[in-house]
Structure formats: C-alpha cells, structure tokens
C-alpha cells in the first residue's frame, strides 16, 4: 500500500492519495484520493479508508460505495 500526503499552497488544502494491490477489493488494484483543509481530517480520512479496505478484504466484499 502506498499513501502520499502533501499540502497544496494554492488551494490551502492537504491532499492525499492511496494506492494498493494487496487490499484491492476486487483483486486488481485500488486507488483513492481526497483533500481536507486540516491535516488531522486528511489523516483521519486515510485511516478510515484503510480500515474499510481491510474490512472488505476480510469479508470478501468489493469497493462499490467507498466514499469518504
């Protein structure tokens, strides 16, 4: 799993992207992105996304409806 977090000065937002093959719900790869004004909110979104992907993998589900 690869997670990248950076600050966009032009938008004054913390941006993040997540890419994984291991935890891809349908077995290929999964990518998700997001942004927040506050770094703590961006970090929470990343953590929530990872937890959700782990739960889906354990249940054998798919990524339909992942929306943070």
C-alpha positions as CSV (number, residue, x, y, z in Angstrom):
1,X,0.0,0.0,0.0
2,X,1.3,3.4,-0.9
3,X,-0.1,6.6,0.8
4,X,1.1,10.1,-0.2
5,X,0.1,13.2,1.7
6,X,1.1,16.7,0.6
7,X,0.0,20.3,1.1
8,X,-1.3,22.4,-1.8
9,X,-0.5,26.1,-1.1
10,X,-2.6,27.3,-4.0
11,X,-5.7,25.7,-2.6
12,X,-4.6,25.7,1.1
13,X,-5.6,22.1,1.4
14,X,-4.0,18.8,2.5
15,X,-4.2,16.3,-0.3
16,X,-3.8,12.6,-0.2
17,X,-3.7,9.6,-2.4
18,X,-3.8,5.9,-1.6
19,X,-2.9,3.0,-3.9
20,X,-2.9,-0.7,-3.1
21,X,-2.8,-4.0,-4.8
22,X,-2.8,-6.1,-1.6
23,X,-6.0,-4.7,-0.2
24,X,-7.8,-4.1,-3.5
25,X,-11.3,-5.5,-3.0
26,X,-11.6,-7.0,-6.5
27,X,-8.1,-8.3,-6.6
28,X,-6.6,-5.9,-9.2
29,X,-5.6,-2.5,-7.7
30,X,-7.4,0.2,-5.9
31,X,-6.8,4.0,-5.8
32,X,-8.5,6.7,-3.8
33,X,-7.8,10.4,-3.3
34,X,-9.1,13.1,-1.1
35,X,-8.4,16.6,0.3
36,X,-9.2,18.5,3.5
37,X,-8.3,21.9,4.9
38,X,-7.0,20.4,8.1
39,X,-4.2,17.9,8.2
40,X,-5.9,15.9,11.1
41,X,-9.0,15.5,9.0
42,X,-7.0,14.3,6.0
43,X,-5.1,11.8,8.2
44,X,-8.4,10.5,9.6
45,X,-9.8,10.1,6.1
46,X,-6.8,8.0,5.1
47,X,-7.1,5.8,8.3
48,X,-10.8,5.3,7.7
49,X,-10.2,4.3,4.1
50,X,-7.5,1.8,5.1
51,X,-9.7,0.3,7.8
52,X,-12.6,0.0,5.3
53,X,-10.4,-1.7,2.7
54,X,-9.2,-4.2,5.4
55,X,-12.7,-5.0,6.5
56,X,-13.8,-5.5,2.9
57,X,-10.9,-7.9,2.2
58,X,-11.7,-9.9,5.4
59,X,-15.4,-10.2,4.3
60,X,-14.6,-10.8,0.7
61,X,-16.5,-7.7,-0.4
62,X,-16.0,-5.2,-3.2
63,X,-15.2,-1.5,-3.3
64,X,-18.6,-0.3,-4.5
65,X,-19.7,2.6,-2.5
66,X,-16.4,3.6,-0.9
67,X,-16.8,7.3,-0.4
68,X,-15.1,9.1,2.4
